[in-house]
Every structure is written in C-alpha cells, then in structure tokens.
C-alpha cells in the first residue's frame, strides 16, 4: 500500500509528464504547420502528409481544467 507521500510524489511526476507532453505536442504542431505551408502548392504531397489524423493533430488543444 502506498503512503500519502508516495501518492503525492506520483501525482507530481504525472503532472510534470503531462506538461512535458504538451510541449512535445506544441512543437510537433509547429513543425506540421511549417510543413503545411511548404506543401500548400503540392496537392499530392499535401494530401499524403495531411491525412485526417494529421489535420486533427494540427487542431488539437488540451482540455482545460
């Protein structure tokens, strides 16, 4: 059984991990945004890169608490 201190440490670690993942997501969205700009005149490559999931990622926002 975990102690209160261990639970608090685990919660802290999870909060830090979430913040790190949000930074990763933001960075990847910026990279995809640049790719979108570079590919806007090449429809075939644009459609290859920006599938439904690619478009979803560009528009994803974290849930607010």
N, C-alpha and C positions, 0 to 999 in steps of 0.2 A: 504494500500500500504506500502511495506517495504522501509525503508530508506537504503541508501548505507551502513551505519554502520551495520545494521541488515543483509544485504546480505553478507557482509564480514565475520560477525560472523558465519553465516550459512555455508559459504564456508569453513571456518576454522574448524568448527565442522565436516563437511563431510570429510575433509582431514584427520583429526585425526581418525575418524571412519574407513576410508579406511586403514590407517596404522595399526590400531588395528586388523582389519580383516586379513590383510596379515600376521601378527604374528600368529594369530589363525590357518590360513591355513598352515603356515610353521610348526607349532607344530604338527598339525594333520598329515601332510605328514611324519614327522619324526616317529611318532607313527606307522603309517601304514608301513613304511619302516622296523621298528623292527618286526612288525607282519609278514611281508613278509619273512623276514629272518627266523623267528621261524617256519613258516609253510611250508617252501620250500620242506620238505620231506614228507608232508602230503597233497597229491594232492587233496583229497576230501575236506578238510577244506580250503585249499588254494583257490580252485575254489569257495567255498561258500563265503569266505571273499572278494576275489578279482574278483568281477564281472566287467563288462565293466566300470561301474561308479567308482569302486574302483581303477582300473588301470588308469582311466582318472585323478582322483584326485592326484595320485602319480606323474603324469607327468605334472600337470597344472603349468603354470608360469604366473605371472601377465603381462598384456600388458605394454609395455614401452611407455613412453610419448615422 
